[in-house]
Amino acid sequence: MNRCRIMIVDDHTLFREGLKILVKKIGAYEVVAEAGSCADALEQAREKKPDVVIVDIGLPDGSGIELLRQLQTLLPGVAAVVVSMHSKIEFIAESFRAGAGAYVLKESTTDRLAQALEAVRRQEQYLDSAVSPKVLQKLLEFSNRRAMVSDSPYAQLSKREQQIFRLLAEGVSPADIAAQLFISRKTVDNHRANIMGKLGLSSPVELVRYAARLGVVDLET
């Protein structure tokens, strides 16, 4: 059987090295690419075309969740495992909606990573048992929040506006957003003005609070 080709995306070199050692011990897999940022990951994905990506949520030039959406467009059907320190329902649910097949906490054991990799390889889903109780406790709360997103003015934003909204809510500057999305600063400013108008917001603080209510960002982070 051919080995499953993996790309690891995390901005901490030591953590990537540790993951490579774990993957090697599991067997049946080989790490063909690694990246420390969204931009690097997209470039490596185009070149190496991995079967599975292991992605952290917090990356220096954007969100790993947004990266998953871009990877699904670039490599339709690519399997993904999110390995993160975050155990909040909002991050977990958003990761699965973005295309992840498994979610594992960084504090978990090698066995759980192996189970996650095997699950996505079989096109199944896997959720770290360490977070499952929290997910069950907040399931109703999340369902209500999801309805809020579907029914709110946020749902009326274009895909590009939603992308810029998330980046603004995460604290990315307009200049950095322009560089990341390969658009002009003026275009970002125009989108931001449209977003604020459509959502009825008047300040960056209101935008962040609105994003937190929707579960797009976590104020604790």
Secondary structure, DSSP 4 states (H G I P E B T S, - for coil): -PPEEEEEE-S-HHHHHHHHHHHHHH-SEEEEEEESSHHHHHHHHHHH--SEEEE-SEETTEEHHHHHHHHHHHSTT-EEEEEES---HHHHHHHHHTT-SEEEETTS-HHHHHHHHHHHHTT--EE-TTTHHHHHHTHHHHHHHHHHHHHSGGGGS-HHHHHHHHHHHTT--HHHHHHHHT--HHHHHHHHHHHHHHHT--SHHHHHHHHHHHTSS-TT-
